[in-house]
Amino acid sequence: MLRTRLCVLFLFSFFINGCFSHVPLYKAPLKEEGEIILYLQPMQQEAHRFRFLIERVSVIRDDGTDVPLSLSFNELKVSELVGVQRLLASGPVPPGSYIGMTVEFKEAFVRGEEGEAALFVSDKPLTVERQFNVSRREALTLFLTFRASGSITDGFHFTPVFSLTTARRGLTNLSGYVSNSGSHYISVFNKKTMQVTGAISTGMVPQGIVLDQTRGRAYVAASMDSAVEVIDVFREKIVERITLNLGDEPLYLALTPDGNILISVNYGSNTVSIIDANSLFELKRIRVGDGPTSAVVDPLGLRAYIVNSLSNTLSVVDLSQKEISATIAVEKTPLRGAFNRNGDRLYVISRDSPDLFVIDPSSLAVTGKIFIGMGALSIKVDTQSGLIYVGSKIGGEISVIDPSSLMFIDTIGIEGTAEFMTIGDEENTLFVVLPDRRLLQKINLVSKKIMAEIEVGEGAYGVVLMGER
């Protein structure tokens, strides 16, 4: 049964990625196991002379049994890891009590005035003690820290000093959340330090994610479970599940400004679910066009615009009447949209068009086009400056568009495909999901420079954060 579901999941991803660019390598969902996600904490400057290769990482159960994890990388060039957090290893493990972990080293080197010298490495694994518990179907994040002091004895013996800590909840107002469709969990991160602080296990293929900052809730679409899960961001835990119809495969979520209505875009059934966010009850199910991929709610919360990629239309849903009030034709595989800061223009990107379409919500007509080039995948409007940011799968860049001049005025260089973006209000920064590199990048909107990046899970899809605009 599981194998059949994964095959269906792959086919689902194939069709979805006809619109989007990255096909993640899906892991099997957790059944009776838990999961360990191990991050290597940022190295200190005094450790920059070291370089070592890790052979194996395992966690140790309380009965002495060791359970190996899968390494994300094995060569640690400390000079490249100063101030940088890296995802070192992960994997499913049996639930229960654990007393620590072991690390086996293959080679180690230290750089001196005369170049790099090899160190003697023991054939016995290093044991790092720390008690922790792993729960069934839950992801536990661990953090491994290397200390340079004391890591060389007798002049040439490599005796590394590591410590292991478990996840601690940070300040909620500094938190952000990334849905990882291929890894079946949400990465929790600190938007200031740009470090992962924890993980929340979800149903199969978490994709669309939306945040209600007032209620302290996040909603995530568990696509292959045909469900929407409700996360309490203060407890960093799933507290409710809204079960949809079998085969709905929800892809994208949207929320009215008052947080009362949640819209689930169901790609698998060509429908949208109108959900009461207070009772978590599906109020109405509406048939829309073929291949719905996203939704945009107007700033007053009166209408939702459903983007139907396969039928080249936008279905306009009257949220008070809970019915389609109009259909707008849009060329060449529309993908996503965003309103301008005044709410009187809707911008829509299309996969197969070099133009950004401008729609007048009062007349429901396409009133203009802005040339942006081929390959648009994501769009975000800065409600402070009015500028439009469009991420592309071609050229590794984000286009900056001035709507008043009807042309792009700048670009932001990135190394990867920007498939989702949001803006942090406090620091005036753009957060960009790059699933092909398993990264979340933070970019200064004034200097256009990358400030920091963190590694997240496979198939990163969306990002939301407290204090976003």
Buried (B, 14 or more C-beta within 10 A) or exposed (E): EEEEBBEBBEEBBEEBEEBBBBBBEBBEBBEEBBBBBBBBBBBBEEBBBBBBBBBBBBBBBEEEEBBBBEBBBBEBEBBEBEEBBBBBBBBBBBBBEBBBBBBBBEBBBBBEEEEEEEBEBEEEBBEBEBEBEBEEBBBBBBBBBBBBEEBBEEEEEBBBEBEBEEBEEBEBEBBBBBBBBBBBBBBBBBBBBBBBBBBBBBBBBBBBBBBBBEBBBBBBBBBBBBBBBBBBBEEBEBEEBBEBBEEBBBBBBBBBEEBBBBBBBBBBBBBBBBBBBEEBEBEBBBEBBEBBBBBBBBBEBEBBBBBBBBBBBBBBBBBEEBEBEEBBEBBBBBBBBBBBBEEEBBBBBBBBBBBBBBBEBEEBEBEBBBEBBBBBBBBBBBBEEBBBBBBBBEEBBBBBBBBEEEEBEEBBEBEBBBBBBBBBEBBBBBBBBBBBBBBBBBBBBEEBEBEBBBBBBBBBBBBBBBBBB
